[in-house]
Amino acid sequence: MKEQKVQVILGAGGAIGVDLAKELKNYTNKIRLVGRNPQKVNDDDELFACDMTDANAVSEAVKDTEIAYLTIGLPYKTKVWKNHWSVVMQNTLEACKKHNTKLVFFDNIYMYNPNSLYPMNEETEMMPSSQKGKVRALVAQMLMEEVNAGNLEALIARSADFYGPGINNSVLNETVYANLKAGKKANWLCSAKFAHNFTYTPDAAKATALLGNTQSAYGQVWHLPTAKPWTGEQWINAFANELGIEPKTQVAPKFMVRIIGLFNPIMKELVEMLYQYDRDYNFDSSKFETAFDFKPTSNEDGVKAVVQYV
C-alpha cells in the first residue's frame, strides 16, 4: 500500500476547516491542522500553532506535507485584508515552493466584475469594484503567476457566499436563520426580490478535498458545487417553513445600510459589498459538476440540515 503523506490545512478554524478535516480522512490518515489555536477534529490530527503572517512559522507548518489547503479567514475588515492578505499568500507560496507542496486556495468571488454576476463562471472577468475585491484579485493573481511560471502546482477552489450546519460566520445563517429562530425578523440587504445562491459548506469541503487529491485539477480555477439561486424571499420562506413560523422580513435598503454603517463597524464593512444584493447573483458550478459527476445539495435539503443541526 502506498505510504500516506501529510495534508495540511492552513487556517483550520476557517469556514470549512472542520468539514475539510473530516473529508481529508478519505485520502490520508495524516492531517495537520494549523491556526492560532487549532483544535482536533479527528482523534489523530496533528496540531500546529502558527501566525500566518510569520514566514518562518508558515514554512515549518508546511514542512514535510504533500498538499496544503489555504482556508484562513481573516477578520472582515478592509484594513486587515490590505495589511495581511498579501503577506499570508506570499508566505504560503514561498513555503509550498520550498517544500515542494501542492497548494489549494479556498477563494471567494469578490474579484469579479459586478456587472457579470448572472451568471458568473471561472471565465468571468476580474474587475473588482470594492477594496476587499481588489485584495482578493491581487492574491489570486499572485498564486496564478507562480503556477504559470512553473514554480508551483496549485489550484483555486472558489466559493459563493456560504451557509451550512453550525456555521456562525455565514450571512445567511446569521441574518436569516438565527434571527427567525430567535423570534426576530429575518434581515436581507437591498431587496429580497433578487436571486442569490449560496454554497453549502459540507459540499464545499468535499469538493475541495476531491480537487486537492485530483492531479488533473491543478493549474485551474474551479467553482465549488452550488445549487441554483433562490430569491431572498424564497430563502426566508424556506427557513421559516422549516422552523414552523411566519416568515417575517426586514429589508435594509442601501441608504439605511450606509447610515447604520456610520455607527456599526460590521455594517460599515458591508457597504462596498452591497452590489451583491442589488442585482441577481448566480454562481455557476457546472464545470465542477460535469467533471466530477457531482450534484450539489439542494437548497431545500441544505436549509433542513441547518435547522436540524444541534
C-alpha positions in Angstrom: 0.0 0.0 0.0 1.3 3.4 -0.9 2.5 5.4 2.1 0.1 8.2 3.0 1.6 11.7 3.1 0.6 14.6 5.3 -2.0 17.1 4.1 -2.2 20.4 6.0 -5.0 22.9 6.5 -3.7 26.4 6.9 -6.4 28.3 8.8 -8.1 25.2 10.1 -10.6 27.4 12.1 -12.0 28.9 8.9 -15.4 28.5 7.3 -14.8 24.9 6.0 -11.9 23.9 8.2 -13.8 21.3 10.3 -15.7 19.8 7.4 -12.5 19.7 5.3 -10.5 17.9 8.0 -13.3 15.2 8.1 -13.3 14.9 4.3 -9.5 14.5 4.1 -9.7 11.3 6.1 -10.9 9.7 2.9 -7.5 10.4 1.4 -5.0 10.3 4.2 -4.7 9.5 8.0 -2.0 12.2 8.3 -3.7 15.6 8.7 -2.1 18.6 10.2 -4.3 21.5 11.4 -2.7 24.9 11.5 -4.0 28.0 13.2 -3.5 30.4 16.1 -5.3 27.9 18.4 -6.0 24.8 16.4 -8.4 22.1 17.8 -8.6 18.5 16.8 -11.4 17.4 14.5 -10.2 13.8 14.1 -8.6 12.0 17.0 -5.2 11.6 15.3 -4.9 15.1 13.9 -1.6 16.8 14.3 -1.9 20.4 15.7 0.5 23.2 14.8 0.0 26.7 16.3 1.0 29.3 13.8 0.7 33.0 12.9 0.2 33.0 9.2 2.0 36.4 8.9 5.2 34.8 10.2 7.1 33.4 7.2 9.3 31.0 9.2 6.3 29.7 11.1 4.4 29.0 7.9 7.4 27.3 6.4 7.6 25.0 9.4 3.8 24.4 9.2 4.1 23.3 5.6 7.3 21.2 6.0 7.0 17.5 5.0 3.5 17.9 3.6 2.1 16.8 0.2 -0.8 19.2 -0.1 -1.6 22.4 1.7 -5.1 23.9 1.8 -5.2 27.7 2.5 -8.6 28.2 4.1 -7.8 31.0 6.5 -10.5 33.6 7.2 -9.1 37.0 8.2 -11.3 39.4 10.2 -13.8 41.0 7.9 -12.1 44.4 7.9 -10.7 46.2 4.8 -7.7 47.5 6.7 -6.8 44.0 7.9 -7.2 42.5 4.5 -4.9 45.1 2.9 -2.3 44.7 5.5 -2.2 40.9 5.9 -3.7 39.0 2.9 -0.8 39.5 0.5 1.6 38.6 3.4 -0.3 35.4 4.1 -0.3 34.5 0.5 3.4 35.3 -0.1 4.4 33.2 3.0 2.2 30.3 1.8 3.6 30.4 -1.8 7.2 30.5 -0.6 6.6 27.7 1.9 5.0 25.5 -0.7 7.7 26.1 -3.2 10.4 25.4 -0.7 8.9 22.1 0.4 7.5 21.0 -3.0 4.0 21.1 -1.6 0.9 21.4 -3.8 -1.4 24.3 -2.9 -5.2 24.5 -2.8 -6.6 28.0 -2.2 -10.1 28.3 -0.9 -11.3 31.6 -2.5 -14.4 33.8 -2.9 -15.9 35.8 -5.8 -15.1 39.4 -4.7 -12.8 40.0 -7.6 -15.4 39.5 -10.3 -16.9 42.3 -12.4 -20.1 43.4 -10.5 -21.9 43.6 -13.8 -21.2 40.0 -14.6 -22.7 38.2 -11.7 -25.6 36.5 -13.5 -24.2 34.1 -14.2 -20.6 34.0 -13.2 -18.2 31.2 -14.0 -14.5 30.5 -14.0 -14.0 32.8 -17.0 -15.8 35.8 -15.6 -13.8 39.0 -15.9 -11.8 40.0 -12.8 -12.7 43.7 -12.3 -13.4 44.3 -8.6 -15.3 47.4 -7.5 -14.6 47.0 -3.8 -11.4 47.4 -1.8 -11.8 43.8 -0.5 -12.3 42.6 -4.0 -9.1 44.3 -5.1 -7.2 42.4 -2.3 -8.7 39.1 -3.4 -7.8 39.8 -7.0 -4.2 40.5 -6.0 -3.7 37.3 -4.0 -5.4 35.2 -6.7 -3.1 36.7 -9.3 0.0 36.1 -7.0 -0.9 32.4 -7.0 -1.6 32.0 -10.7 1.6 33.8 -11.6 3.6 31.2 -9.7 1.6 28.4 -11.4 2.1 29.9 -14.9 5.8 30.3 -14.3 6.0 26.6 -13.5 7.2 27.3 -9.9 4.3 25.7 -8.1 1.4 23.2 -8.5 -1.7 24.9 -7.3 -5.4 25.4 -7.9 -8.1 27.8 -6.8 -11.3 26.4 -5.3 -13.8 29.3 -5.4 -17.0 29.5 -3.3 -20.0 31.7 -3.5 -21.3 33.2 -0.2 -21.7 30.1 2.0 -24.0 28.6 4.6 -24.2 25.3 6.4 -24.9 23.4 9.7 -23.2 25.1 12.7 -21.6 27.9 10.6 -21.5 31.1 12.6 -19.8 33.4 10.1 -22.3 33.0 7.3 -24.5 36.0 6.4 -27.4 33.7 5.6 -27.1 31.7 8.8 -26.8 34.7 11.0 -29.2 37.3 9.4 -32.0 34.9 8.3 -31.9 31.6 10.3 -30.6 32.9 13.6 -32.9 35.8 13.6 -36.0 33.8 12.7 -35.1 31.1 15.3 -34.8 33.9 18.0 -38.3 35.2 17.1 -36.9 38.2 15.2 -37.4 39.3 11.7 -35.1 37.9 9.0 -32.8 40.6 7.7 -32.0 41.0 4.0 -29.9 43.6 2.2 -31.2 45.9 -0.6 -34.0 43.8 -2.0 -35.4 40.3 -1.3 -36.6 40.1 -4.9 -33.2 39.3 -6.5 -31.8 35.8 -6.9 -28.8 34.7 -4.9 -27.2 31.3 -4.4 -25.1 30.1 -1.5 -22.5 27.3 -1.4 -23.4 24.6 1.1 -20.3 24.2 3.3 -20.3 20.3 3.5 -20.3 20.3 -0.3 -17.5 22.8 -0.4 -15.4 20.7 1.9 -16.0 17.5 0.0 -15.2 19.2 -3.3 -12.1 21.0 -2.0 -10.7 17.7 -0.7 -11.5 16.0 -4.0 -9.8 18.7 -6.1 -6.7 18.6 -3.9 -6.4 14.9 -4.5 -7.0 15.0 -8.2 -3.8 15.7 -10.1 -5.6 16.8 -13.3 -7.4 19.6 -11.4 -4.2 21.6 -10.7 -3.4 24.7 -12.7 -7.1 25.7 -12.9 -9.8 27.7 -11.2 -12.8 25.7 -10.0 -16.2 26.9 -8.8 -17.3 24.7 -5.9 -20.6 22.9 -6.4 -23.5 25.2 -5.6 -27.3 24.8 -6.2 -29.3 27.1 -8.3 -30.2 30.5 -6.9 -33.3 31.4 -4.9 -34.6 34.9 -4.3 -34.2 36.3 -0.8 -37.9 35.8 -0.2 -37.5 32.1 -1.1 -34.6 31.6 1.3 -36.5 33.3 4.1 -39.7 31.4 3.4 -37.8 28.1 3.4 -36.2 28.7 6.8 -39.4 29.9 8.3 -41.3 26.9 6.9 -38.7 24.5 8.4 -38.9 26.3 11.7 -42.7 26.3 11.6 -43.1 30.0 12.0 -44.3 33.0 10.0 -41.7 34.4 7.5 -41.3 37.9 8.9 -38.7 40.0 7.0 -37.0 43.3 7.3 -35.2 44.6 4.3 -32.4 47.2 4.7 -32.1 49.5 1.6 -28.7 50.9 0.6 -29.2 54.2 2.2 -30.1 52.6 5.5 -27.0 50.4 5.5 -24.9 53.4 4.8 -26.4 55.3 7.8 -26.1 52.3 10.1 -22.5 51.9 8.9 -21.7 55.2 10.5 -22.2 53.7 13.9 -21.8 49.9 13.3 -18.4 48.7 12.1 -19.8 45.4 10.6 -22.4 47.3 8.6 -19.7 49.8 7.5 -17.7 46.9 6.0 -20.8 45.7 4.1 -21.5 48.9 2.3 -19.0 48.3 -0.5 -20.3 44.8 -1.0 -24.0 45.8 -1.5 -23.7 45.2 -5.2 -24.0 41.5 -4.5 -27.6 42.1 -3.2 -28.9 44.8 -5.5 -28.9 42.6 -8.6 -29.3 38.9 -9.5 -26.4 36.7 -8.4 -25.8 33.3 -9.9 -22.7 31.3 -9.1 -22.3 28.7 -11.9 -20.5 25.5 -10.8 -21.3 23.4 -13.9 -17.6 22.9 -14.7 -17.1 21.0 -11.5 -20.4 19.2 -11.6 -19.7 17.9 -15.0 -16.0 17.0 -14.4 -16.8 15.1 -11.2 -20.4 14.0 -11.8 -21.3 15.8 -8.6 -24.8 17.1 -7.8 -24.9 19.9 -5.2 -27.1 19.6 -2.1 -30.5 21.1 -2.9 -31.4 24.4 -1.2 -34.3 22.5 0.5 -32.1 19.9 2.0 -29.4 22.4 3.0 -32.0 24.6 4.9 -33.3 21.4 6.6 -29.8 20.4 7.7 -29.1 23.9 9.1 -32.3 23.9 11.1 -31.9 20.4 12.4 -28.2 20.9 13.4 -27.6 20.6 17.2 
